[in-house]
């Protein structure tokens, strides 16, 4: 379901009086039945959007701005909506709505935009930090992994020229914010970001492997049609989300099986991880990669070498 469709599920206070609803902000509600059918990331998007429309002075920042702008966000166990006032002076903690926190940070006019969006209650105004400020804030407030995932999202699939332009914009934002808490992490995230990741979990696992001294090359082509998520010498590392198998699980599994059999025939060891494994058992995943790498070194020669980009056959 697209975010425009999600927003159309929202109800006004008057509409909410006629059924059991979940209150998302002072002005936005959703039918409890609809809410319970949504995935968690969809619920978090609606919380961010609803909180953003309910305030006249605050701005969506950090992870919440990223959700609204539709950039990748790595999940947290405890999610809150992040807001900030342009002045940097938040209201007293006791005035914060449920699931909302205010950041002690100033946001100048050049660092945020105003958006008009429609939803089930009509037209609403939302203010959110720019993509550049959002990414830098995520890195400095939430850490390197989160910053790299957010920046990889913005760079994903773009041309070399555009990637360089975007990185220069991030570098300029970092320079303006020099001296702020965590800004060194944003610099590191900029240095480690790439345009090849196809999901936040690929970015996350690449970072986890890097932290453990493993350098896996992203999105390598093997043959004419097979592109793998990560490659460490003769070890193919694939990262899958459950959504891949939702629509046609049998077809997806069979396609995956044929693909992996072909890769093994070419001399590669293959290991596959699902997102929940990475999120909740990362050290076990790292050990499995190390064990699989050892197996890969016994497979003999590679018959189809890997290439860093599509050979355009």
N, C-alpha and C positions, 0 to 999 in steps of 0.2 A: 504494500500500500504506500503510495507516494505521500509526501508531507502535506500536499494540498488536500488530499483526501482525508488525512488524519485531522487536519484543522476543521474540516466540514463536520466532524463528529462533535465539535464543541457546542455547548448550549449556554444560553444566558441564564441569569438568575431566575427570570420569569419562566423560561422553558423548563428549568430544572425542578420546579415545584411539582411537576406532574409525574415524576418517576424517581426511582432510587438513583442517586447520582454520586459521583466523586467530585469533590471541590478541588480544582486545580489552582485557582487564584480567587481574588475577590470578585472577579467578573466572569470567570470561565468555569464551566462545569462539563462533565461528560457522563453519559449514562453508565451505570455500574456494569451492565452487561457488555457494553462496548469496551469499556476499560479492561475488563478481565480477559478479553480475547486478544488484546494487543501484546506484542512482544515487549520486552523490557526497554529496548532502545527506542521504541515508538512511544512508550509511556514517558520516557525521559525527554524526548523531543517536545511532547505536548506540555510537560511541566515547564520547560524553559520558555516556550512560546507564550504560554499563559501568564507566567510571571512577568515576562517582558512587556506584555500588553497592559498589565495592571498597574504599572508605575509610570508616573509623569516625569520623574527626575532621574531615575536610575537607568543603567545601561547593562545589557548582557555582556559579560566578559568571560575570558578563559574558556573552559570546557563548554559552558552554556552557550557562549557566542559561537563556538565551533559547531555545536549541534544545530543551532539555528541556521548557520551558514552552510550546513551539510558537508562539513569536513569530518574525517575520521576521528573518533573518540574512543580510546581504550576504556573498558568498563572499570568501575570501582565498586567495592563492596557497599559503600555508603555513598549514594549520589545526592548532591544538593545543587540547587540553582545558584549560580554565581552572578552577583550584581555588584555594581559600583556606581557611586555618584561622581559626576565630573569634578567636583571639588575635592574628592577623596575622603570626605567626612561622612561615614555611614550613620544611619540612625542607631539608637540604643539597641542592644542585642534583644531586649524583651519585646521590641517592636518588629522583629523579623518574623515574617510568616513561616509556617511549617515548610520544611524542605528548602529553605532559602538561606543564603549567607551573603553578607556584604563584605567586599574586599576593601581594605584600607589602601586605595590606590587612586591617583588622579588620572583622569582620561581627558586629554585636551581635544578640542573640536576636530583636529586633523586625524584623530585616532578612532573615530566612530562614525557610523552612518545611520541614517533614519530610513526605515522601510515601512511601506504600507502593504498589508497583507489581508486577504479576505479569509473568513472562517465561518463556522455555522451561526455565528451571532452577528455577522456583518463585516465591516471593515475595521481593522485595528492597526495601530502604530507600534512599531518595535524599534528600539535603538540597540545596536550591537557594535562592538569594536570591529575595526577593519580586519581583514584576513591576516595582514602582517602583524598587527598588534595582538591579535588573538593567538597566533602561533607562538610568538615570543612569550606571551604571558603563560601559556600552557607549559612551555618548557621550564620557565623560571619558577612557576608556582607548583607544578606537579612532577617535574623531573624529566630526565633525558628520554626515557622510553616514550612518554606521552608526547613530548615535543617532536621527536623524530616521526612518530606516527602521524601527527597533525601536519607536519611539513611534507612528508611523503605523499599525503593525500592531495595537497595543493599542487604538487609537482607531477602527480601520476600521469603518465602517458603523454606529457607535453613535449614539444620540440626542444632541441638543445638550446636554441636561442631564447625561447620563453623561459626555460628552466633557469638559465643564467640571469635573465632579467628579474625573475622572482627571487632568486637567491640574493641578488643585489638589493632588492627592496627589503628583504628580511635583515640583511646586514646593516642597512641604513637605519632601520627601526631599532636594532640592537645598539647601534652607536648613539642614538638619541636617548636611549634608556640606560646608558652606561652609569654604573654605580648603584643601580637598583638591585635588590636582593635576588639572587639566582640568575643574574644576567649571564654569568659565565656558562651556565648550563645551556642557555639559548645559543650561545656561540658554538658549543660542542654539538648541539643538535643540528645546527646549520651545516657543520662540517661532515656530519654522518648521514645526512638525508640523501635520498636518491629519487629518481623519477620512475623506477621500475617496479616498485611494490604494487600489488593489485588488491591488497586488503590490509587493514590495520594489524591483523594477526601475523601476516607475513613480516611486516615491519617489526612487530613485537618480538617474534621469534628470531629474526635476524639480529636484533639487539641483544637478546638473551645469549645467543651463541657467541656473539662478539665479546660480551662480558666474561665468557668462559674460555676465551682464547681461541675460538673457532671462527675462521673466516670463510663464509659460504657465499658463493657468487649468485646473485639474484637473476631470475628470469633468463636462464641459459637455454639456447635451442640445441636439441639433439635430433639430427636429421632434418627433414623438411617441414614436419608438422607438429613435432612435440616440443613444447616449451615447459621447463620445470621451474618450480618456485625458487628453490635454492639448490646449489650444487657444491659439494665439498669433495673435490677430486673425483672419485668414482661413486660417490654416494649422492643419490637424488633424495632431497628432502621436500616433501609436499605438505602444505598446510591447507586444510579444508574446513569450511564451516558447515554446519548442519543444513543450511538453506540450500546447498548444492544438491541435496538428495530429497528435497521436499516434494517437488512436482512430479518427477518420474524416477523414483528411487531405484527401480530395477534397471532402467536404461543407464542411469548414472553409474551404478555399481558395475555393470557389464563393460561400459566404456572405460572405466577406471581399471578394471581387471585386464582388459586387452592391452591398454597402454602400459601398465606395469610389466606385463609379460614381455612386451616388445623391448622395453628398457633393459630388462634383465638379460634378454638375448643379445643385446648390444654390449654387455659387459658391466652394467651398472647394478649396484645394490639400491633398493628403493625402500624408504621408510616414510610413513604417513602419520600426521598428527591432526587431531581435531582441536578446535579452539578451547574447549573446556579442559582438555589435558594440559594445554600450555598455560592456561590461567591458574589452574589449581595444583599442578604437579610439575612445575617447570624444571626442577632439578632432576626428577625422574626422566623427563623428556631429554634433557642434556645427556644423561648417562646412556639413554637408549641410542642417541645419535653417536656417541663415542663407540658404543658396542657395535653399531651398524657399520661405522667407518672401518673398524678392524675387520669385519667380515668382508667389506668391499675390497680390501687389499689382498684378499685371497682369490678373487674372481678371475684373475688372469687379464689378458689384454682387452682394451676397448676397441670395438669394431666400428663404432660411429662416434667420432670425436664431437665434443660440445663446442658450440660457437656462442659468442656473446650477443649476437643479434641475428635476426632472420636473414638467411643467405639469399632471400628474394628469388627463389627458384620459381 
